[in-house]
């Protein structure tokens, strides 16, 4: 395993364990309270970027079913292939999120659930700055991040025999990065998972 290329570890891990990930975390309604809240905040028929879309379920499917125009991006070819099969009414692109390119302000919301935690810390602040530019004025970023600082490799991720690389800043650092990107953090909460958890942010472009 080449630890000099953590993104390749992430890509290979999701290629290998896409189905297993859905089985492990897979309730199709698992984010429904968050998505219902988002739908109430953005215009009907609006545009949403699912950053780290995985296999398209539940985020892209839920929003597409509600008649939002959804674009999903993911580093894993397997995840993108499965997302296209599962949510044919949305658009999916295989790309490293830090290399993605969109015009200024095309989205009413950017949703990034459990994806930023796989991006090198040095690349997260500039990505958040780009995300802020992709949002229309008044648009929302809904994102989960790490809650405590930690970077490392889970050598047997999900018990599936493939490694996975993760990189978390602490919650205060993530909040500062969003503010520095020009976003206003409207809400922050702790989302427990196992012995730890993640931070969930609702941030808005003024």
Secondary structure, 3 states (H helix, E strand, C coil): CCCCCHHHHHHHHHHHHHHHHHHHHCCCCCCHHHHHHHHHHCCCCCEEEEECCCCCCCHHHHHHHCCCEEEEEECCHHHHHHHHHHCCCCEEEECCHHHCCCCCCCEEEEEECCCHHHCCHHHHHHHHHHHHHHEEEEEEEEEEEECCCEEEEEEEECCCCEEEEEEECCHHHHHHHHHHCCEEEEEEEEEEECCEEEEEEEEEEC
